[in-house]
């Protein structure tokens, strides 16, 4: 178990270190998110009486779309530089590699969200800083990272991998987006989190279920 | 008992059969060089041994253990050097080896990394990013990476690909040094002279079949060249 955790930490550390040096993933995700928010801000200004009404949808769709850019890179960069085999040769259960990669993706998406949230406040003039809302965003982000990382591994050996990842990923993460948007609407309208229990349960069950599926299937997904 | 035993090994990608009934036993401490043209199945064979690819049929045992039964344990026995160095350009030589030392749970990693970097002549460049290294330096670092956990089996998949003759000679000398009698080496290459210099057993793989198997001491380059051309031509 100690070795398993050490491999998770090593893979996480390596991904974060490489990203701090190259900034490939963060730059792409952040620029995309800023542009998406800017375009949506202007688009909704023309037709919607109160822009704040569309904030939940705008926020979650921007996070989901920006995440796909980073999630795709998780295994594509390993495959392209030929280092994926090095990770898979580690003498532990390969799910440790998955968890290390997933946690690194989680950090990358959370950092981009730290960038997106103030921009959303600025563009849409709405307060998003509340503990229940941050909890909902965290749970939703975990869902995106969990599913996105396993699908990134699944598509990395395909020819049209950049196209295939969003096509496979978005239908699967629909429960995350729907529950995230529903809870954000409720919280912005002043509902307590306890009133949104069903959506919260859905999000938590989704995260746990896909974490278990990824744990059980990762070895088969990456082996030829 | 042989250290590596392969019986009736088959591998197919869809309808394309890459390996067709390979039988092979490799004794501990031997240096086996596997020649073959592109597409012969050399890389696939090594990837199956490294547990990176699943056989379609047949058995592969390392130290008497079926590799599918305990892949994690088998991987501790193996070091792999391929034409892809399995290194990160945005990490330094030291950081790359530190990362792999963590993956393999190497004891006293700092001392081991220093020992290996000195052995491959990269200690003065330990803090430099791998992206600043020449191809030859990258491959030397890849050998250090593969030896970090002191594996009894070293798998070398075309390790001299893309090296200039001088770097390739240096690589051959280094491989001869790290091979030693205590380590079992299985290497694939297209370069007959270089392969013969390292081998004590020579194999030729063509069309997914082992078509030639001989003691290297009984085979000279002049014998091997026409044999290789015949098998490759017929593959």
Interface residues (C-beta under 8 A of the other chain):
Chain A: X3 X6 X7 X9 X10 X11 X13 X14 X17 X18 X21 X22 X81 X82 X83 X85 X86 X87 X88 X89 X90 X91 X92 X93 X223 X224
Chain B: X13 X47 X50 X51 X52 X53 X54 X72 X73 X75 X76 X78 X80 X82 X83 X84 X85 X86 X87 X88 X89 X90 X91 X95 X99 X100 X102 X103 X104 X105 X129 X145 X149
